[in-house]
Amino acid sequence: MNAKNLNKKISRLVERIEKDTRKLAKLRLKLTSAEAKKKSQKTKKAAAAADPGKPSKKKKRAKPRISAERRAELSAAMKARWAAKRSSATAGFGSGLTSSDPGISVGMPPL
């Protein structure tokens, strides 16, 4: 091998090593920051456990406050909706099945 080729190989090797050292430094930095974050979370949890009087950060869902009149109104509307649904369901299936006329096939609407 001549000197020119050796110099190229050496320079490429040096570049690759520098690149790897930069990657290694970056990964080490990430590791230390992750460890520090984990440690801070542990201290926060320990502090929260030590102080039970402190309320949690989770908000409870507000229970809807409905007046008695509105509750009765909604109840009536729901019952009417369910009754309509029941009647439409029975009307679609029951009318064709109870036909006594032999000329009408079961489930088919009259012409």
Backbone as numpy.savetxt, mean C-alpha at the origin, in Angstrom:
# Nx Ny Nz CAx CAy CAz Cx Cy Cz
57.48 -7.41 -24.82 56.64 -6.23 -24.82 57.52 -5.00 -24.82
57.06 -4.01 -25.55 57.85 -2.79 -25.57 57.43 -1.85 -24.45
58.13 -0.82 -24.24 57.93 0.11 -23.12 56.59 0.84 -23.25
56.19 1.15 -24.49 54.93 1.89 -24.69 53.74 1.06 -24.20
53.70 -0.20 -24.56 52.60 -1.07 -24.14 52.61 -1.27 -22.62
53.79 -1.42 -22.06 53.88 -1.58 -20.61 53.37 -0.33 -19.89
53.71 0.82 -20.40 53.25 2.07 -19.79 51.73 2.18 -19.86
51.14 1.78 -20.98 49.68 1.80 -21.12 49.03 0.86 -20.10
49.56 -0.35 -19.99 49.00 -1.33 -19.05 49.12 -0.83 -17.62
50.25 -0.25 -17.31 50.45 0.27 -15.95 49.49 1.41 -15.67
49.32 2.31 -16.62 48.41 3.44 -16.40 46.97 2.96 -16.26
46.58 1.98 -17.04 45.22 1.43 -16.92 45.03 0.77 -15.56
46.01 0.05 -15.12 45.94 -0.61 -13.82 45.84 0.42 -12.70
46.61 1.48 -12.79 46.58 2.54 -11.78 45.20 3.21 -11.76
44.63 3.48 -12.93 43.30 4.08 -13.01 42.26 3.17 -12.37
42.34 1.87 -12.66 41.38 0.93 -12.11 41.51 0.84 -10.59
42.71 0.86 -10.10 42.93 0.81 -8.65 42.39 2.08 -8.00
42.62 3.23 -8.61 42.10 4.50 -8.06 40.57 4.49 -8.04
40.00 3.98 -9.13 38.54 3.90 -9.19 38.00 3.00 -8.09
38.66 1.87 -7.88 38.22 0.94 -6.84 38.39 1.54 -5.45
39.47 2.28 -5.25 39.66 2.90 -3.93 38.60 3.96 -3.68
38.19 4.68 -4.72 37.11 5.66 -4.55 35.81 4.95 -4.21
35.53 3.84 -4.89 34.32 3.06 -4.58 34.36 2.54 -3.16
35.52 2.06 -2.76 35.69 1.54 -1.41 35.47 2.64 -0.37
36.02 3.81 -0.62 35.83 4.93 0.31 34.35 5.32 0.39
33.68 5.32 -0.74 32.26 5.66 -0.77 31.43 4.64 0.02
31.74 3.37 -0.15 31.02 2.33 0.58 31.29 2.42 2.07
32.54 2.71 2.46 32.85 2.87 3.88 32.07 4.03 4.48
31.96 5.12 3.73 31.20 6.28 4.19 29.73 5.92 4.39
29.17 5.17 3.44 27.78 4.73 3.56 27.58 3.83 4.79
28.55 2.96 5.02 28.47 2.05 6.16 28.48 2.82 7.47
29.38 3.78 7.59 29.44 4.55 8.84 28.17 5.38 9.04
27.64 5.93 7.98 26.41 6.71 8.12 25.23 5.82 8.49
25.18 4.61 7.93 24.11 3.66 8.26 24.20 3.23 9.72
25.43 2.99 10.19 25.62 2.62 11.59 25.20 3.76 12.52
25.56 4.98 12.15 25.19 6.14 12.97 23.67 6.31 13.00
23.03 6.10 11.87 21.58 6.22 11.79 20.91 5.16 12.67
21.43 3.94 12.60 20.87 2.85 13.40 21.03 3.14 14.89
22.18 3.67 15.26 22.44 4.00 16.65 21.50 5.10 17.14
21.28 6.11 16.31 20.39 7.21 16.70 18.94 6.72 16.84
18.53 5.78 15.98 17.18 5.23 16.08 17.02 4.44 17.37
18.07 3.71 17.77 18.01 2.96 19.02 17.86 3.90 20.20
18.60 5.00 20.18 18.51 5.95 21.30 17.13 6.60 21.34
16.57 6.88 20.18 15.22 7.47 20.13 14.19 6.50 20.69
14.33 5.22 20.31 13.38 4.21 20.80 13.52 4.03 22.30
14.75 4.05 22.78 14.98 3.90 24.21 14.40 5.09 24.97
14.55 6.28 24.41 14.01 7.47 25.06 12.48 7.43 25.06
11.90 6.95 23.98 10.44 6.85 23.91 9.91 5.81 24.89
10.65 4.72 25.06 10.23 3.67 25.99 10.37 4.13 27.44
11.37 4.96 27.69 11.61 5.44 29.06 10.57 6.46 29.47
9.99 7.17 28.51 9.01 8.22 28.81 7.64 7.79 28.32
6.89 7.00 29.11 5.60 6.49 28.64 4.51 7.56 28.59
4.71 8.68 29.26 3.69 9.72 29.28 3.60 10.49 27.97
4.60 10.36 27.16 4.65 11.07 25.89 3.73 10.37 24.88
2.81 11.08 24.24 1.89 10.43 23.28 2.64 10.01 22.02
2.10 8.99 21.38 2.72 8.51 20.14 2.41 9.49 19.01
3.17 9.40 17.94 3.01 10.32 16.83 1.88 9.91 15.89
1.40 8.68 16.02 0.32 8.22 15.15 -0.98 8.93 15.55
-1.64 9.49 14.54 -2.92 10.15 14.80 -4.04 9.15 14.65
-4.98 9.21 15.55 -6.14 8.35 15.44 -7.10 8.95 14.44
-7.80 8.09 13.75 -8.77 8.54 12.78 -9.97 9.11 13.53
-10.41 10.29 13.11 -11.52 10.94 13.79 -12.81 10.18 13.52
-13.54 9.89 14.56 -14.81 9.19 14.43 -15.86 10.20 13.96
-16.59 9.87 12.91 -17.58 10.83 12.41 -18.70 11.05 13.43
-19.02 12.27 13.65 -20.10 12.60 14.60 -21.35 12.92 13.81
-22.34 12.06 13.94 -23.59 12.21 13.20 -24.72 12.40 14.20
-25.61 13.33 13.87 -26.76 13.55 14.75 -27.73 12.38 14.61
-28.63 12.26 15.56 -29.59 11.15 15.55 -30.49 11.24 14.32
-30.86 12.46 13.94 -31.74 12.63 12.76 -31.02 12.18 11.49
-29.76 12.59 11.36 -29.00 12.22 10.17 -28.75 10.72 10.13
-28.51 10.12 11.29 -28.31 8.67 11.36 -29.56 7.93 10.90
-30.75 8.40 11.35 -32.00 7.78 10.94 -32.23 7.97 9.44
-31.87 9.13 8.94 -32.03 9.42 7.51 -31.15 8.49 6.67
-29.90 8.32 7.09 -29.01 7.43 6.37 -29.47 5.98 6.46
-29.97 5.59 7.61 -30.47 4.23 7.79 -31.63 3.96 6.85
-32.54 4.92 6.75 -33.69 4.74 5.86 -33.25 4.66 4.41
-32.29 5.49 4.03 -31.80 5.48 2.65 -31.13 4.15 2.32
-30.35 3.62 3.26 -29.68 2.35 3.03 -30.69 1.21 2.94
-31.69 1.21 3.81 -32.71 0.16 3.77 -33.47 0.20 2.46
-33.78 1.42 1.97 -34.48 1.54 0.70 -33.62 1.02 -0.45
-32.33 1.31 -0.40 -31.42 0.84 -1.44 -31.32 -0.67 -1.43
-31.22 -1.25 -0.23 -31.13 -2.71 -0.14 -32.44 -3.38 -0.60
-33.57 -2.77 -0.27 -34.86 -3.33 -0.69 -34.97 -3.28 -2.21
-34.54 -2.18 -2.82 -34.60 -2.07 -4.27 -33.69 -3.11 -4.92
-32.52 -3.32 -4.33 -31.59 -4.30 -4.86 -32.17 -5.71 -4.76
-32.79 -6.00 -3.61 -33.41 -7.31 -3.42 -34.54 -7.53 -4.40
-35.39 -6.51 -4.59 -36.55 -6.67 -5.48 -36.10 -6.82 -6.93
-35.04 -6.10 -7.33 -34.57 -6.24 -8.71 -33.93 -7.61 -8.91
-33.28 -8.11 -7.90 -32.65 -9.43 -8.02 -33.71 -10.52 -8.11
-34.75 -10.43 -7.32 -35.81 -11.45 -7.36 -36.67 -11.29 -8.60
-36.86 -10.06 -9.08 -37.68 -9.84 -10.27 -37.01 -10.43 -11.50
-35.71 -10.35 -11.59 -34.99 -10.87 -12.75 -35.01 -12.38 -12.81
-34.90 -13.04 -11.69 -34.82 -14.50 -11.67 -36.17 -15.15 -11.42
-36.98 -14.62 -10.55 -38.20 -15.28 -10.12 -39.31 -15.26 -11.15
-39.42 -14.21 -11.96 -40.56 -14.09 -12.86 -40.53 -15.15 -13.96
-39.36 -15.46 -14.48 -39.27 -16.46 -15.55 -39.42 -17.88 -15.04
-39.04 -18.13 -13.81 -39.08 -19.49 -13.28 -40.47 -19.92 -12.85
-41.34 -19.01 -12.50 -42.66 -19.36 -12.00 -43.71 -19.36 -13.09
-43.31 -19.29 -14.32 -44.28 -19.25 -15.41 -44.96 -20.61 -15.56
-46.32 -20.58 -15.67 -47.07 -21.82 -15.82 -47.41 -22.08 -17.28
-47.15 -21.12 -18.16 -47.45 -21.28 -19.58 -46.37 -22.16 -20.22
-46.74 -23.29 -20.85 -45.73 -24.18 -21.44 -45.07 -23.58 -22.68
-45.69 -22.61 -23.31 -45.14 -22.01 -24.54 -43.99 -21.05 -24.22
-43.86 -20.61 -22.98 -42.80 -19.66 -22.62 -41.65 -20.45 -22.02
-40.50 -20.25 -22.59 -39.33 -20.95 -22.04 -38.87 -20.24 -20.77
-38.22 -21.00 -19.93 -37.80 -20.50 -18.63 -36.68 -19.50 -18.81
-36.83 -18.32 -18.15 -35.79 -17.32 -18.14 -35.82 -16.38 -19.33
-36.65 -16.61 -20.32 -36.71 -15.75 -21.49 -37.82 -14.73 -21.29
-37.60 -13.48 -21.67 -38.64 -12.46 -21.56 -39.73 -12.67 -22.60
-40.95 -12.27 -22.30 -42.05 -12.46 -23.26 -41.86 -11.55 -24.47
-42.34 -12.00 -25.67 -42.21 -11.22 -26.90 -43.26 -10.21 -27.08
